[in-house]
């Protein structure tokens, strides 16, 4: 009966998501999940718009933080006291990785709680942009964004659930002490919950920002530049379209005001998630390197005692790295759209609109100077950073393999 009720509830939520056009229905479900987990205790009243502290969510956050600290410390002593039977280098290496993950999860949990107020400020920026576009008769496509977020959410849920089941199976079969099994499984579940909540926050707000930069650029092209017909038979539309192009300073100032709103949202993202992005960047180098080396070592030495656990750790590390690359893709998409917007500005002045040349040049310089993209400290979050990380991982992996071979010889 309980399973039937759960299935009915899931089907009802799914129908609600698909039926409604508003993208914020899906985002509100994510926010509710964050409140339940204690990752977001600064809430907003829907009727008044006032922010307040939800003491239930705050209590959940405090309980989660205490559990994280107790599990990190308790896991260390449990490993020393009850892990003597599992004293291979693979067990020791796995326990070290789990402890490091625990410290990382504590930092991320505190950082997630601090940014609660800024999440609402970011969403307010997007809401102001959407309302202004609605007035300009160029509404933002919420349905497409909603479906993309739902698809990504389902992929995250399936991937995380698969890896969690893999971890539970691997730990149950590789640790002989029952207490050590329970402590390790609980550690991993809470760590994963904290990290996934962080990824969901960053991915959603960056995707919303990237889509609105794209929408702003398309709005400018449609309203200020001639159409580019894809067929020779439609070439006459260019001359017809030329007469209905906007060519007044008020409309252009509106575009710059909308750009300023999105720029403010990106700056809030940088302030809110700078610690999380730095932690992800630092942890994404040793975690896949050590996990891949452990998998290589277990195969080469024919040590299959913990191979299923090591393979699960390596696969989850690569999934975590792919999620980081998704953030880089969204950050570079924002930068790409701003560069395209600058090109559109110059294209507009090249169409004999010389009276706007000085204003367009000042605006283009301003957009170019802003360098709208997320940064990890002084380093921009782009593909150059991603390739550097891949090169570092491969280099250290080769060094570890060479030292391993020399020691074996």
C-alpha positions in Angstrom: 0.0 0.0 0.0 2.8 2.4 0.8 4.5 1.6 -2.5 1.3 2.4 -4.3 0.9 5.7 -2.5 4.5 6.6 -3.3 4.0 5.7 -7.0 0.8 7.9 -7.1 2.7 10.8 -5.5 5.6 10.5 -8.0 3.1 10.4 -11.0 1.2 13.4 -9.6 4.4 15.4 -9.3 5.5 14.4 -12.8 2.2 15.4 -14.3 2.3 18.7 -12.4 5.8 19.4 -13.9 4.9 18.6 -17.4 1.5 20.4 -17.4 2.8 23.8 -16.1 4.6 26.1 -18.5 6.4 28.1 -15.7 10.0 27.1 -15.2 10.0 28.2 -11.6 7.7 25.2 -10.7 10.7 22.9 -11.2 13.1 25.3 -9.5 10.8 25.5 -6.5 10.9 21.7 -6.2 14.7 21.9 -6.0 14.5 24.7 -3.4 12.0 22.6 -1.3 14.5 19.7 -1.4 17.3 21.9 -0.3 15.2 23.2 2.6 14.4 19.7 3.7 18.1 18.7 3.6 19.0 21.8 5.5 21.1 23.3 2.6 18.8 26.3 2.4 17.3 27.8 5.5 16.9 31.4 4.3 13.4 31.3 2.7 11.2 33.8 1.0 7.5 34.5 1.7 5.7 34.1 -1.7 3.0 36.7 -0.9 5.2 39.5 0.5 8.6 38.6 -0.9 10.3 39.0 2.4 13.2 36.8 3.4 13.1 34.9 6.7 15.0 32.1 8.5 13.2 28.8 8.5 14.2 27.3 11.9 13.2 23.8 10.9 15.7 24.0 7.9 18.3 25.6 10.2 17.9 22.8 12.7 18.3 20.3 9.8 21.5 22.1 8.7 22.9 22.1 12.2 22.1 18.4 12.6 23.7 17.6 9.2 26.8 19.5 10.1 27.2 17.8 13.5 26.7 14.4 11.7 29.3 15.3 9.1 31.9 16.2 11.8 31.1 13.2 13.9 31.3 10.9 10.9 34.7 12.3 9.9 36.1 11.9 13.4 34.2 8.8 14.3 35.1 7.1 10.9 38.8 7.7 11.6 38.6 6.0 15.1 36.3 3.3 13.8 38.9 2.5 11.1 41.7 2.3 13.6 39.7 0.2 16.1 37.8 -2.1 13.9 39.7 -2.1 10.7 42.6 -4.3 11.7 41.1 -7.2 9.8 40.9 -5.0 6.7 44.5 -3.7 6.9 45.5 -3.8 3.2 46.8 -0.7 1.5 43.6 -0.5 -0.5 41.5 -0.3 2.7 43.8 2.3 4.1 43.8 4.3 0.9 40.0 4.1 0.7 39.6 5.3 4.3 41.9 8.3 3.6 39.9 9.3 0.5 36.7 9.1 2.5 38.1 11.2 5.3 39.2 13.8 2.7 35.8 13.7 1.2 34.3 14.3 4.6 36.4 17.5 5.2 35.4 18.6 1.7 31.7 18.0 2.5 31.9 20.0 5.7 33.4 23.0 3.8 30.7 22.7 1.1 27.9 22.4 3.6 28.9 25.6 5.4 29.4 27.4 2.1 26.0 26.2 0.8 24.3 27.6 3.9 26.0 31.0 3.7 24.8 31.6 0.1 21.1 31.2 0.9 20.3 34.9 0.7 22.2 35.3 -2.6 20.2 32.5 -4.3 17.1 34.6 -4.0 18.9 37.7 -5.2 20.1 35.8 -8.3 16.6 34.5 -9.0 15.2 38.1 -8.6 17.6 39.3 -11.3 16.3 36.6 -13.7 12.7 37.5 -12.7 13.3 41.2 -13.5 14.8 40.2 -16.8 11.9 37.9 -17.7 9.3 40.6 -16.8 11.0 43.2 -18.9 11.2 40.9 -21.8 7.5 40.1 -21.4 6.7 43.9 -21.6 8.9 44.1 -24.8 6.8 41.3 -26.3 9.8 38.9 -26.4 9.0 36.4 -23.6 11.7 34.0 -22.4 10.9 30.4 -23.3 10.3 28.9 -19.8 9.1 25.6 -21.1 12.4 24.7 -22.9 14.4 25.6 -19.8 12.0 23.6 -17.6 12.4 20.5 -19.8 16.2 20.8 -19.8 16.3 21.1 -16.1 14.0 18.1 -15.6 16.2 16.0 -18.0 19.4 17.0 -16.2 17.7 16.3 -12.8 16.7 12.8 -14.0 20.2 12.1 -15.2 21.6 13.2 -11.9 19.2 11.1 -9.9 19.8 8.0 -12.0 23.6 8.5 -11.9 23.8 9.2 -8.2 21.4 6.4 -7.3 23.5 3.9 -9.4 26.7 5.0 -7.7 25.2 4.9 -4.3 24.0 1.4 -4.8 27.4 0.5 -6.1 29.1 1.9 -3.0 26.7 0.1 -0.6 27.3 -3.2 -2.4 31.1 -2.7 -2.5 31.4 -1.7 1.1 29.1 -4.5 2.3 31.2 -7.1 0.5 34.7 -5.6 1.4 34.5 -4.6 5.0 34.2 -7.4 7.5 33.1 -5.4 10.6 29.4 -4.4 10.7 30.0 -1.2 12.6 32.6 -0.1 10.1 30.2 -0.9 7.2 27.4 1.3 8.7 29.7 4.2 9.5 31.3 4.2 6.0 28.0 3.9 4.2 26.5 6.7 6.3 29.5 8.9 5.5 29.2 8.4 1.8 25.4 9.0 1.7 25.7 12.3 3.6 28.8 13.4 1.6 27.1 12.7 -1.7 23.9 14.5 -0.6 25.9 17.7 0.2 27.9 17.6 -3.0 24.9 16.9 -5.2 22.9 19.8 -3.6 25.9 22.1 -4.4 26.1 20.9 -8.0 22.3 21.3 -8.5 22.4 24.9 -7.3 25.3 26.0 -9.4 24.2 24.2 -12.6 20.7 25.5 -12.5 21.6 29.2 -11.9 24.4 29.1 -14.5 22.1 27.5 -17.0 19.4 30.2 -16.4 22.0 32.9 -16.8 23.5 31.4 -20.0 20.0 31.0 -21.5 19.1 34.7 -20.8 22.4 35.9 -22.3 21.5 33.9 -25.4 17.9 35.4 -25.4 19.3 38.9 -25.1 21.6 38.5 -28.0 18.8 37.0 -30.1 16.5 39.9 -29.1 19.1 42.4 -30.3 19.6 40.6 -33.6 15.9 40.4 -34.3 15.1 44.0 -33.5 18.2 45.8 -34.6 19.8 43.8 -37.4 18.5 42.8 -40.8 17.3 39.3 -41.3 19.7 36.8 -42.8 17.5 34.7 -45.2 18.6 31.1 -45.6 17.3 30.9 -49.2 18.0 33.0 -52.3 14.3 33.3 -52.9 13.9 35.2 -49.7 16.6 37.8 -50.3 13.9 40.5 -50.8 13.0 40.1 -47.1 16.2 41.8 -46.2 15.2 45.0 -47.8 11.7 44.8 -46.4 13.0 44.0 -43.0 15.4 47.0 -43.1 12.5 49.4 -42.6 11.2 47.8 -39.4 14.6 47.7 -37.6 14.8 49.6 -34.3 17.2 52.6 -34.6 16.7 54.7 -31.5 18.8 55.3 -28.4 15.9 54.4 -26.0 15.6 50.9 -27.3 19.4 50.4 -27.2 19.5 51.7 -23.7 16.9 49.1 -22.8 19.2 46.4 -24.1 22.1 47.7 -22.0 19.8 47.8 -18.9 18.9 44.2 -19.5 22.6 43.3 -19.9 23.3 45.1 -16.6 20.7 42.9 -14.9 22.3 39.8 -16.2 25.8 41.1 -15.3 24.6 41.7 -11.7 23.3 38.1 -11.6 26.7 36.7 -12.8 28.5 38.8 -10.1 26.2 37.4 -7.5 26.9 33.9 -8.7 30.6 34.5 -8.4 30.3 35.8 -4.8 27.9 33.0 -3.8 29.9 30.1 -5.3 33.5 31.1 -5.3 34.4 28.8 -2.4 32.5 25.9 -3.9 34.2 26.4 -7.3 37.6 26.6 -5.8 37.0 23.5 -3.7 35.8 21.6 -6.8 38.8 22.7 -8.8 41.2 21.6 -6.1 39.5 18.3 -5.4 39.0 17.3 -9.1 42.8 16.7 -9.5 43.8 14.3 -6.7 40.4 12.4 -6.5 40.3 11.0 -10.1 44.1 10.5 -10.1 44.2 8.3 -7.0 41.0 6.4 -7.9 42.3 5.6 -11.4 45.7 4.6 -10.0 44.0 2.4 -7.4 42.0 0.7 -10.2 45.2 0.2 -12.3 47.0 -1.2 -9.2 44.3 -3.7 -8.4 44.3 -5.0 -11.9 48.1 -5.2 -12.3 48.7 -6.9 -9.0 45.6 -9.2 -9.4 44.3 -7.9 -6.1 40.6 -8.3 -6.6 39.6 -7.9 -2.9 38.3 -4.3 -3.3 38.1 -4.0 -7.1 34.4 -3.3 -7.2 34.8 -0.5 -4.6 37.7 1.1 -6.5 35.9 0.9 -9.8 32.9 2.6 -8.3 35.1 5.3 -6.8 36.9 5.8 -10.1 33.6 6.0 -12.0 32.0 8.4 -9.5 35.2 10.6 -9.6 34.9 10.8 -13.4 31.2 11.7 -13.1 32.1 14.5 -10.7 34.7 15.7 -13.2 32.1 15.7 -16.0 29.8 17.8 -13.8 32.7 20.3 -13.4 33.1 20.4 -17.1 29.4 21.1 -17.5 29.9 24.2 -15.3 32.8 25.2 -17.6 30.6 24.7 -20.6 27.9 27.0 -19.1 30.5 29.6 -18.1 32.1 29.7 -21.6 28.6 29.9 -23.1 28.0 33.1 -21.1 31.3 34.5 -22.3 30.5 33.4 -25.9 27.1 35.1 -25.9 28.6 38.4 -24.7 31.2 38.3 -27.4 28.5 37.7 -30.0 26.6 40.6 -28.6 29.6 42.9 -29.1 29.9 41.7 -32.7 26.2 42.5 -33.2 26.9 46.0 -31.8 29.6 46.6 -34.4 27.4 45.1 -37.2 24.7 47.6 -36.3 27.1 50.6 -36.7 28.3 49.2 -40.0 24.8 49.4 -41.5 25.1 53.2 -42.0 23.9 53.9 -38.4 26.8 56.3 -37.9 24.9 58.5 -35.5 25.0 55.7 -32.9 28.7 54.9 -33.5 30.1 56.6 -30.3 27.3 55.2 -28.1 27.8 51.7 -29.5 31.5 51.9 -29.1 31.3 52.9 -25.5 28.7 50.1 -24.8 30.8 47.5 -26.6 33.9 48.5 -24.6 31.9 48.3 -21.4 30.7 44.8 -22.2 34.2 43.7 -23.2 35.8 45.2 -20.1 33.3 43.5 -17.8 34.6 40.0 -18.8 31.3 38.4 -17.7 32.4 34.9 -16.7 32.9 32.9 -13.5 36.4 32.8 -12.1 38.2 30.5 -9.7 40.2 33.2 -7.9 42.1 35.0 -10.6 41.7 32.2 -13.2 38.7 32.2 -15.5 36.5 29.1 -15.6 37.1 28.1 -19.2 38.3 25.2 -21.4 41.9 26.2 -20.9 41.6 25.5 -17.2 39.8 22.2 -18.1 42.6 21.0 -20.4 45.2 22.0 -17.8 43.4 19.9 -15.2 43.3 16.9 -17.6 47.0 17.3 -18.4 47.8 17.4 -14.6 45.8 14.3 -13.9 47.4 12.4 -16.7 50.9 13.6 -15.7 50.5 12.5 -12.1 48.9 9.3 -13.1 51.9 8.4 -15.3 54.3 9.4 -12.5 52.5 7.1 -10.0 52.5 4.2 -12.5 56.2 4.6 -13.2 57.1 4.7 -9.5 54.8 1.7 -9.0 56.6 -0.3 -11.7 60.0 0.6 -10.4 59.1 -0.5 -6.9 57.7 -3.7 -8.2 60.9 -4.3 -10.1 
